[in-house]
Amino acid sequence: SLAVLQALEDGLKKAEADPSVKAVMICGENGKFSAGADIRGFSSPKRLGIGLAPIVSLIESSEKPVVAAIEGVALGGGLEVALGCHYRIAHLKARMGLPEVTVGLLPGAEGTQRLPRLIGVPAALDMITTGKHVPATEALKLGLVDEIVEENTIEAAIRLANKV
């Protein structure tokens, strides 16, 4: 939603400007990272406010390390947010993917560029063209996530952020 995008932008800019902040951790709420954008908004007239792609670029260009704490699902725009982060930690039960193709859309926030750079073209093409959801264990093997944990993902992401 626009409110989430605005909150991400505001939080990132505030963290960048605050010298006491050494790293940033992005997480979802209620055990879910993000199921992505609400596709009902795609058919509405020109949306006002910031888009997802500039937010993902803002995350990626952060001078401070940004860690994604992925619980539940990171799908579509949610995975694209995670791809913009410098590090990704996923809970063992998390699933990731770009399912837009199953409704006739292509990922629109540069996931089609970031995913191949991270995991290679063959694996990325498989995910992009099929819309399949990858479990955390496969995501680790592919290099999509840096670590998987069975405990509290947010605490693990904070530990990693403090370490880097």
N, C-alpha and C positions, 0 to 999 in steps of 0.2 A: 504494500500500500504506500501511498505518498507519505503517510505519517512515519512509516518505518524508514523509508528512504531519507526523509528529512532528519530523523533521529540519528541515523548512521552518519550522515554528513555533519551534523552539528557535533556529535560525539568525537568524530575523527579530527575535526578542525580544533576542537577544544583540547584534545589530547596532544595534537601537534604543537599547539601554542604554549602548553604547560611544561616547563622544564622539569618539574618533579615527576612527570609521567615518563616512564622508561620504555613501556611496551603497551600494546592494546590487545585485548581479548574480545572476540565477537562470539556471542552465543545466541541461541534462540530461547524460547520460553516453554515451560511445561514439557520438557523432554523432546522437543523438536527444534532442529536448527532452522530450517525454512523449507516449506513445500513450494516455494517460488511465487511468481506473480499471480495475481487474480486475473485470469484471461478474459473475464467479462469486461475489464477496462480497455481491452484492445479494440473493441468495436465502437467505443465512445469517441466523440470528437476530440480534437487536440487536447491532450492532458496538460494541465498546468503544473509546474514544479519540475524538480530534477528527475532525470531518468536513471535507470539502473546502471547503464554502462559508465556514465561519469562517476558514479559512486564506487564501482568496482575499480576504476582507474585511480580514484583518490586513495582507496585502500592500498592498491599495489604500489603507488608512488610514495607512501608514507616513509618518512625518515626513520620512524620507530618500528620495531618488529610488530607485526599484526598476526595473531594466532586465532584460527577458527576452532571452536569447540563444537564438534558436530555430534549431536545426539538425534536419534530418530531418523529423520530424513533431511537430506540436502538435495533438493530436486530443482531443476530448471534454474530460475534466477537465484535460488538459494545456493546451488552448487557454484554458480558463477560468482557469487559473493565469496564463497570459500576459496575459489580459484584465484581471486585477487589477493587473498591473504598470503603472507610469507611462509606460514606453517599451518598445518592442519592436523588436528588430533580428533579421532573418531571413537565413539563408543563401539564396542564389539557388535552391538546389534544395529548400528547405523546402516543406512543405505543411501547411495548417491547415484544421481543420473540426470540426464537431460531428456525428459520424456515429451518435450514439445512436439517432436516429430509425429507422435501418435495422434495428434489432433491437427496435423498439417502445418505446423509452424517450425521454424528453425530457431535455435537459441539466439537471442538478440542482444545479449550484453557481453559479446566477445568470448563466450565460452567455446565457440568453434575455433578460436585462435589460441586461447590459453590452455585448453585441455590437450591438444596435440603437442604443444611445447613441453608439457609436464609429463605425459605418459607415452608419447610417441604417436605417430599417425595411425598405424593399424588399430591399436586399441581405442584411440579416440574416435576414429571413424565408426567402429563397431558401436560404441556408446551413442554417438550422435545420430547415426542413421537408424538404429533400432529402438532407441528410447529406453533400453533396459536399465534396470536399477542394479547397481553393483554393491554387494555386501562389503562391509568394512574389511574383512580378511582379503578379499580380492583387490579392493582399493589399495591396501598396503602393498600387495605384490606388484601392482601396476605402478606404484609410486604416486598415487593420487593423494594419499595421506602419509604423514611422517611417522605416525604412531597410532596404535589402537589400544584402548584401555577397557577394563571391565569395571573399574571404579568410577568415581565422580569425574566426568569429562572436563567440567569447568575447572576443578582444582588441578587436574593434570595439565590443562592448557595454561593456567596461571604459573605452575611450576616451570613449564617450558619457556614461557615468556620471561620469567625472572632469570632463567638460565642463559637465554640468548641476549 
